[in-house]
């Protein structure tokens, strides 16, 4: 394979991707790659995955569903972290007076 052509294909694919961080959907590969896994990656990595045939750009609905799921997971993690840092404050009580 001519490396100049390979890297030109990657540059062309990167130029065709409108987003800086697109969502890609993996394809099944011979080395054990699992099909249908969504991932948000930088544009350069997405272009390389497209040229290598390891992934495709997600449709609008797939990307929206992936980002909604990521946002829900982030909210749940934030809520769990907030619940874990419950603050307890001790208030000193004066001793009872005798007499």
C-alpha positions as a Markdown table, in Angstrom:
| # | Residue | x | y | z |
|---|---|---|---|---|
| 1 | Unk | 0.0 | 0.0 | 0.0 |
| 2 | Unk | 1.3 | 3.4 | -0.9 |
| 3 | Unk | 1.5 | 5.5 | 2.3 |
| 4 | Unk | 0.9 | 8.8 | 0.4 |
| 5 | Unk | -2.4 | 7.6 | -0.9 |
| 6 | Unk | -3.4 | 6.1 | 2.5 |
| 7 | Unk | -2.7 | 9.3 | 4.4 |
| 8 | Unk | -4.4 | 11.4 | 1.6 |
| 9 | Unk | -7.5 | 9.3 | 2.1 |
| 10 | Unk | -7.4 | 10.0 | 5.8 |
| 11 | Unk | -7.0 | 13.7 | 5.2 |
| 12 | Unk | -9.9 | 13.6 | 2.7 |
| 13 | Unk | -12.1 | 11.7 | 5.2 |
| 14 | Unk | -11.3 | 14.1 | 8.0 |
| 15 | Unk | -12.2 | 17.0 | 5.8 |
| 16 | Unk | -15.6 | 15.4 | 5.1 |
| 17 | Unk | -16.4 | 15.0 | 8.8 |
| 18 | Unk | -18.2 | 18.2 | 10.0 |
| 19 | Unk | -17.9 | 17.7 | 13.7 |
| 20 | Unk | -14.8 | 18.0 | 15.8 |
| 21 | Unk | -15.8 | 15.0 | 17.9 |
| 22 | Unk | -18.1 | 12.8 | 15.9 |
| 23 | Unk | -19.8 | 9.6 | 17.1 |
| 24 | Unk | -18.7 | 6.5 | 15.3 |
| 25 | Unk | -20.2 | 3.1 | 15.2 |
| 26 | Unk | -17.8 | 0.2 | 15.1 |
| 27 | Unk | -17.8 | -2.6 | 12.5 |
| 28 | Unk | -17.0 | -6.2 | 13.1 |
| 29 | Unk | -13.4 | -6.9 | 12.4 |
| 30 | Unk | -11.3 | -10.1 | 11.9 |
| 31 | Unk | -9.3 | -9.3 | 15.1 |
| 32 | Unk | -12.3 | -9.5 | 17.4 |
| 33 | Unk | -13.8 | -6.0 | 16.9 |
| 34 | Unk | -17.4 | -5.9 | 18.1 |
| 35 | Unk | -20.0 | -4.4 | 15.7 |
| 36 | Unk | -22.4 | -1.7 | 16.8 |
| 37 | Unk | -20.4 | 0.0 | 19.7 |
| 38 | Unk | -20.8 | 3.8 | 19.7 |
| 39 | Unk | -17.9 | 6.0 | 20.7 |
| 40 | Unk | -17.2 | 9.7 | 20.5 |
| 41 | Unk | -13.7 | 10.3 | 19.1 |
| 42 | Unk | -11.6 | 13.1 | 17.7 |
| 43 | Unk | -12.0 | 13.9 | 14.0 |
| 44 | Unk | -8.5 | 12.5 | 13.1 |
| 45 | Unk | -9.2 | 9.2 | 14.7 |
| 46 | Unk | -12.6 | 8.9 | 13.2 |
| 47 | Unk | -11.1 | 9.5 | 9.7 |
| 48 | Unk | -8.5 | 6.8 | 10.3 |
| 49 | Unk | -11.2 | 4.4 | 11.5 |
| 50 | Unk | -13.3 | 5.1 | 8.4 |
| 51 | Unk | -10.4 | 4.6 | 6.0 |
| 52 | Unk | -9.4 | 1.3 | 7.8 |
| 53 | Unk | -13.0 | 0.1 | 7.6 |
| 54 | Unk | -13.3 | -0.3 | 11.4 |
| 55 | Unk | -16.2 | 2.1 | 11.8 |
| 56 | Unk | -18.7 | 4.4 | 10.2 |
| 57 | Unk | -20.1 | 7.8 | 11.2 |
| 58 | Unk | -23.2 | 7.4 | 13.4 |
| 59 | Unk | -26.5 | 8.6 | 12.0 |
| 60 | Unk | -28.1 | 11.7 | 13.6 |
| 61 | Unk | -30.5 | 9.5 | 15.7 |
| 62 | Unk | -27.7 | 7.2 | 16.8 |
| 63 | Unk | -25.5 | 10.1 | 17.8 |
| 64 | Unk | -28.3 | 11.7 | 19.7 |
| 65 | Unk | -29.1 | 8.5 | 21.6 |
| 66 | Unk | -25.5 | 8.0 | 22.5 |
| 67 | Unk | -25.0 | 11.5 | 23.8 |
| 68 | Unk | -28.3 | 11.4 | 25.7 |
| 69 | Unk | -27.1 | 8.1 | 27.4 |
| 70 | Unk | -23.8 | 9.7 | 28.2 |
| 71 | Unk | -25.5 | 12.8 | 29.7 |
| 72 | Unk | -27.7 | 10.5 | 31.8 |
| 73 | Unk | -24.7 | 8.5 | 33.1 |
| 74 | Unk | -22.9 | 11.8 | 33.9 |
| 75 | Unk | -25.9 | 13.1 | 35.9 |
| 76 | Unk | -26.2 | 9.8 | 37.8 |
| 77 | Unk | -22.5 | 9.8 | 38.6 |
| 78 | Unk | -22.7 | 13.4 | 39.8 |
| 79 | Unk | -25.7 | 12.6 | 42.0 |
| 80 | Unk | -23.9 | 9.6 | 43.5 |
| 81 | Unk | -20.8 | 11.7 | 44.2 |
| 82 | Unk | -22.9 | 14.4 | 45.8 |
| 83 | Unk | -24.6 | 11.9 | 48.0 |
| 84 | Unk | -21.3 | 10.5 | 49.1 |
| 85 | Unk | -20.0 | 13.8 | 50.3 |
| 86 | Unk | -22.7 | 14.4 | 52.9 |
| 87 | Unk | -21.4 | 17.0 | 55.3 |
| 88 | Unk | -21.8 | 16.6 | 59.0 |
| 89 | Unk | -21.3 | 19.5 | 61.3 |
| 90 | Unk | -20.9 | 19.1 | 65.1 |
| 91 | Unk | -22.3 | 21.9 | 67.2 |
| 92 | Unk | -20.9 | 22.2 | 70.6 |
| 93 | Unk | -23.4 | 22.1 | 73.4 |
| 94 | Unk | -22.5 | 23.8 | 76.7 |
| 95 | Unk | -22.5 | 21.5 | 79.7 |
| 96 | Unk | -25.6 | 21.7 | 81.9 |
| 97 | Unk | -25.4 | 24.1 | 84.8 |
| 98 | Unk | -25.4 | 22.6 | 88.3 |
| 99 | Unk | -27.5 | 24.0 | 91.0 |
